[in-house]
Amino acid sequence: NITTTNVNGSTTSQVDAIPVKQKQEDRVRQDLLSNRDLQRESNVDMQSIPTHVAVIMDGNRRYGKMKYGSAQKGHWDGCNTLCEFAKWCVAEGIQILTVYAFSTENWNRSPEEVATLMSLFAKYCEELRLQAIQRNIRLCVLSTETDR
């Protein structure tokens, strides 16, 4: 537990969030590497499955603030949802998935929020790369901001 002393002298105790976060991260990693949920769900004729699907990740910040009071937790949920969606695309036979995850406007957010987003990207990039190799998927990361 962490004890915090407020400005008025009162103290609050909260459960240390690090072990919980680590468990969440471990669960996402295990899920990425598993074959769970790799069965087709849509029943759409394979001839009608699109070759390329593109998504824009939007609203994770608003969702996190509304549900948790924390934009960071919303970004974490967005990451989990993206991983689940990517696995669904593999199961459905979609060959190309493009994800627009960070716009130039996002650089204007607080340094803490940008750091959280970059940390999420960095943390899972290597694992996604390894998963892509295992499943014979080409993974490309594109950026216009090579100096950041």
Disulfide bonds with the S-S distance in Angstrom:
none
